[in-house]
Structure formats: C-alpha cells, structure tokens
Amino acid sequence: MSDRDLSQAGFETRAIHSGYEPDPTTGAVIPPIYATSTYAQDGVGGLRGGYEYSRSANPTRTALESTLAALEGGARGFAFASGLAAEDTLTRALCKPGDHVVLPDDAYGGTFRLFDKVEQGWGLPHSPADVSDVDAVAAAIRPGETRMVWLETPTNPLLTIGDIAAIAEVAHDAGALLVVDNTFASSYLQQPLALGADVVVHSTTKYAGGHSDVVGGAIVVRDADLAERIGFHQNAIGAVAGPFDAWLTLRGLKTLALRMERHCDNAERVVDFLTSHPAVGDVIYPGLETHPGHEVAQRQMRRFGGMVSFRVTGGEEQALAVCAATEVFTLGESLGGVESLIEHPGRMTHASVAGTELEVPSDLVRLSVGIETPDDLVADLARALG
Ligand SMILES: *Cc1c(COP(=O)(O)O)cnc(C)c1O
C-alpha cells in the first residue's frame, strides 16, 4: 500500500510511515480497521485492490505485515493470531515429517511444548542445545536431517545469549535454516536477518504490541522462495491476525523505539538497585559485565532490553513473598507491556517444565520492567524486599 521508498530511512521513520499511505479518498493517516471478510469484484476475477477474501489478505493486516518486514529488514512479513500460531505455520512451511529440529535447552515453554507434544507427533524429532555454546549447537545438528536450528536470544527467564552470526554459520554449513525468536529483544534492539538468520519470529503480544492488549505473532523473511512457501501456508492453515488485532499491533509498533529506550533506561536503574541489595543474590541482565553473554550481547544488540531476573537470598519462600508484596509491579505472566510485571517463573511461566532439564531455580524472580517513573519502580522493589 505504501509507495514511498523508506529503505534508507531510520527505524523510527519506518515504524511510523511504512505500510500505508494516507487514504486517497478521505486522507485518513492511519489505516482503517477493515472489518470485512470479502471484497466486491468487477466481473469474475476483477479484483479492485488485489483483495478477494480476508483469510488470504486484509488491508489492515497488509499494513502491519509491511511494517513488520520494514522493521526487521526483511522482504516480507506475515501476521498471525498468536506467536505460537506463527511458529506452527512456519514449521509446516519449512519442514516435512522426518526432518529434525535443534531447540534451545531453555526455549520458551510454549515453544518447547509445541515441538515436543505437537510437531514431534507429526514426525519431527527435536534435540536440545545450550545456545550460549556454538560448539554445543553444532554437535546437536544432524547433517542432512536437521532442517531448522531454533534460537532465542535473550532467553526466558535466564536471559542466556546466543551468538546469532556464529550459529547462522554452523546451521548453514550443515544445510539447515536458522530461525530466531526475536520476541525478547524486539526489532529495535536486535536485527537477526542482518546477522545471517533466515527467519525471524515474534510473539507480537509482547514488546511489538507493547500495551498488553492484544495477542499476536509474526514471521519475517528475506528470501522470496521462503516467503512464498510461508504465504501459501499462512493462507492454507488460516491462523491469521484479525483486522482489529492487526490494527492494535500496528499502533504499538509506531512507538516501539521510544518504549524500548525507556524500558532499557528503567531496567538499568532497577539492575543498579538490585545489585547492591543485601537480600538479592545473582542479578541476571545481559548489560552486566558479569553476564557470561555480555560481550556477544554488546555486539548484536543495540541495548540490553527490559527483562531482568534475580535470585533472592531467602529461597523460594522469599521469592514468593516479594512477588506478592509489590504494588507498582503487577503480579502476572507475559511481558513487554508498558506496565511493570513481576512473576515467579518456577511456579508460574515455567511450572510446566519442573522436573525436566528446563527447570528454573525456585529462588528466581523475573521482572518485565515497564516505562513508569523509575523512582517509583525502585521504591516498590525496595519495599517488597524489606
Ligand atoms: C510469548 C512468547 C511466545 C508465544 O507467543 P504467544 O503470542 O503467546 O503465542 C513465543 N516466544 C517467546 C519468547 C515468548 O515470550
């Protein structure tokens, strides 16, 4: 829909101007929510704007998909009903039964469940790898069988960093594709396609949407053949983003850069506070020089993000008490919204991996640091930690 050439424009300009030109009849500067399932044709096959049915394409979704592609530096973007819908569609587009997948050994729990309980039953075995160790990823690849290497960086909730460029090389050497789940960093902080990844996926529910008011997912690719296969599967499977969801996500993306800068500022303030607090043990944040992935993160991320994890010195009981005591940090799952959230991964987001190799420490607390007044966030944590 957009005919302006924004390929040389900066991130913020692309976020605001990609994907849509002011409406030629009304001048509307923001794409309408095209709440329509079908489109009138001028004679059989005479499509007016290229649209024939809204599972295949819808103008509000098109505006979002173009913006997603522009922000990741990709050729095409695709918007889905959720992050997991995007992952499932991607897997069916790229793999066939008998192929093999390498997964991070601390993959997002929903991603692990999808591959372990759904894709495996379809005939797609998977192997875990520690993505902070390139040799471990290389060792998990089965040449000739591994079709996808899946990478998250930073991971959830331990914020492990994987070297995108190095892992792209080992994947490509073995004839596999590298998929990067860029949800935690967002397109603003990290550009996996430029580092050699073949596919980027997002849960746009998180930083992309950014306001905790919509669930959605995205895929962005550089290669035209891959784009065609994913487009075919998006339409054939049909797990697409509806027009209102697409509109909310597009609205969120316009302020992604501003929000991420503030998420990072506030996270740094919180990290400063936590590292000197007597009731706090390890503070896990890729921006800390003590973080084992700090150097790689510095190379591949613009800044270090809004997610912070820490361990308390008083064990699980204290971790649960801190989560119950904050007032500005809301106790809840999910992340990436304007409001700060606190959670206990062991009992909440990661309860389903207890007893497996993905189990997380019981004294761990995870923060999604929002964009509130930083002094209020620090005061809230100070009160909760006692
Ligand atoms: C939330 C999340 C997903 C799944 O996305 P949904 O929108 O909840 O389906 C995938 N990967 C990561 C890293 C996530 O945080």
The ligand as an ORCA input file, in Angstrom:
! r2SCAN-3c Opt
* xyz 0 1
  C       5.069    -15.357     24.489
  C       6.157    -15.961     23.693
  C       5.891    -16.821     22.623
  C       4.487    -17.291     22.265
  O       3.701    -16.267     21.805
  P       2.103    -16.185     22.019
  O       1.774    -14.873     21.395
  O       1.844    -16.241     23.490
  O       1.527    -17.352     21.298
  C       6.966    -17.298     21.887
  N       8.229    -16.966     22.187
  C       8.526    -16.144     23.221
  C       9.950    -15.808     23.509
  C       7.507    -15.625     24.012
  O       7.811    -14.828     25.048
*
